[in-house]
């Protein structure tokens, strides 16, 4: 059978089922749209699903799951779905995130907000990864963690977010080093600043959400364990040689 090509000359990826968290906005929304355009099935997970429901009305490849992944009950519901999932080459994209950008001692930090930030950024990806690892019915599963450079060098006004992303980085590394992910391929994709609601009013030189989405799909189609997108490559290299300089650069984000 001859190899088929897209109009732009790219070799198409085999059809997969993408489970995308945070699918209603930013990178998640762009990734959902791009996956559907490329002929993949998508299970779109979001707290607010109005716009996704409208998309699903005209696309049978799109399934909507409404869930608040800062709530352990909703995480368990989605985890149960992943444990019983029967799908071709599932790709779990742990994309949903929240960053409270103010000093730790600020009155806006409460027990509830801190717990929610940790749960969404760290607990949910860990539990969802665990669920996919335990599913013996799927072949070639992939877990993509949309990572932040703040997991390498924390930001003073985002200590909880930085700690959670650092925990996620170490979780992936621990599973990979110990061979405990089983059949699951782990993939960490480090992003520079992406132009989304979460980064509004911060930094400059941001990449578009569509570019971030394309980078994720390219990473899934590749064979690397860790991928740095755009300027993230340079900052990671600087961090390896001069951690204090990298921390100063990231502190401006």
N, C-alpha and C positions, 0 to 999 in steps of 0.2 A: 504494500500500500504506500503510495507516495506521501511524503511529508507535506502537510498543509501549512501555508503561511498566511499571516494577517496582511492587510494591505500595506502596512508599514514595514513588512519584511521580517517581522519577529516570528520565531517559531512558537506556536501556541502551547500553553501549559495544559496537561491533561485536566479534565474537569474535576474540580474538587468541591468540597463543601466547606465554606468559610463560616466560622462562628465568630462574630465580631462584637465585642462589647463596646459600649459608648458609641453605638452606630448611628445615632440621630444627629450628631454634630461633628464639626472639625474633621480630623483624620478619619474617624469611624464612618462618617457620612460619605466622604470622598471614596473610601475603600469599598464601602457597600456598592456604590454606584459603579465603580470601576470593575469590581468582581462580576457584577451582573452583565456589564457590557462585554466582558471576556467569556461569558457563557458558564460561569461557575454558579453553584447554588449558594445561597447566603441565609444563615440564621442570624438575624440582626437583633441584638440585645440592647435595650435602652430603657431609661427610666421614663422618658417622654416619647411616645411613639406616633404622634399625630401625623407627621410628615411621612414616616415609614409606612403607615397604614395606607396612605394614598398611593405610594409606590407599589405596594403589594397587590392592590386592586388590579393592576395591569401587568403583573409579573408573577407567574406561578413558581419561579425559582426563589422567591423571597418569602421567608417565614419570619414572623415577628414574635419576639419574646419580651414582654414588658417586665422589667426587674430593676430594683434599686440595689446595686451591688455594694452599697454601704450597709445593707441590712442582711444579717446572717441567714434569716429565713428565706430571702429571695436567692441568696447564693446557693443554699442547699437545694432549692427547687431547680435551679439551672444545673447544678452538679448532678442531680438525679437524671436530668435529661441527657447529659453528656455520658453518664455511665451506661445508658441504654441506647445510645445513638447508633443507628445503622446507616452509614453513609460512606461514599467513596472518598478516600483520602481526606479526612477531616483536618482542617487547619483552624485551631483556636487562636484568635488574636486578642491578647489581653491588652486592650487599648484604653478602656475607660480609666479616667484619672481625674483627680481634683487637687489643686494646689492653693492653699491659703497663704497669701503672700504678705505676711506681717510678722513682727518679732514674736517670739514664743510667749513672752510675758504679757502680750496685748490682751485686753479684756475680751476681744472677739474670739479668742481661743477658749473654748469650754470643753468639759469632759466629753460632751456629745460630738462636738466638731472634731476634736483630736481623734477620738475613737473612729469616727466616720472616715476621716482622711486615711488612717492606717488600714482600715478594713477594705476600702475601695482600692487603694494603691498596692496593698501587699496581701492581705488575707484572701481576697477574692481570687487573684491570679493563682495563689498557692492551692486553694481548694479546687478550683476548676481544672488546674493541671493534674492534680491527684485523681480527679474523676476520670479524665481522659486516659490517664495511665492505667486505670483499672478496667477499661473497656476492652475486652478481648475480641470484640466483634468487628472492629475497624482495622483497616490496613494502612500502613504508612502515615500514622497521625503526626501532626506537627504542632508545636506550641510556640507562638511568636509573642515575645514580651516587648512591647513598645517602651523602650527605655529612655532615660534622661541622663544627660551628662552630670546632673546634680547627684547621681548615685556615686560618682567618682570624687567630686569635690562639692561639699554642701554649700548651700546659700544661707546666709545669716537670717534672712526673712522668710525662709521656707524650710525650717529645720525638720518638721514632721514629714513633709513630702520627701525631702532629701533622704531622711532615714528610711522611709518606706521603700523608695526606689533602690537604695543601697541594699536593703534586705532582699529585694527581688533579684538583684544582680547576684548576690551571694547564694541565694536559693538555686538559681539556674546553674551556677558554677558547681555547687555541691552535688546536685543531682548528676550533672554531666561527669564530674570527676569520679564519682562513686559508681557510675553505671546504673543508677537507680531509676532512671527514666524508662527503662525497659525498651520497648519498641518505639517510644516517642522521641522524635527529633526536637531538640530545644534550639531556639533561635532568638537571640537578643538583637534588636534593631535600635541603635542609638540615634536619636534625632537631634538636629540643631533646633533653634527656635522655629516653631511652625506657626503660621498666621492663623490662630484659632481664637475663640472666645476666651480661653484660659490665659492666653498670653497678651490679651488686649492691653495696650498702653505700656508694654514692656519691651525693651530691646529694639534692635534694628537688624536689617539684613535677613529677615525671616523668609523661610521657604513656604510655598503655597501648600495647602492641605492635599491638593491633587498630586503634587510632586512627592510628598511623603507617602501617599497611598501607593503610587507607582513603585517607590523604593521597597515597600513591604512586599509587594507581589514579586518583584525581581529577586528579593532575598529568598522568598519561599521557593522560587524556581532554581536557585543556586544551590551550592553545597557548603556554604560557610556556616560556622557556628555563631559568629558575631559579625555584625555589619554596622559600619558607621556611615551615616548619610551626610553628604555635603560637608559643611564646616565642622561637623562632629568628628570627622577624621583628623583634622588638624588639632583640635582641642585635646583629643585623646592622646595624640602623639606628644603634645606639649606637656600633658599631665604625666606621661611616662618619664619625661626628662626633667621636668621642673614643676612639681606639684603646686608650689606656691603661686607661680605665675598662672597656671591653669585655674586655680581657685580665684585669683584676682579677676581673670577674664569672666568666669562664670558668675562671679558676684555682681556683675553688671546686667545679668539677664533679668 
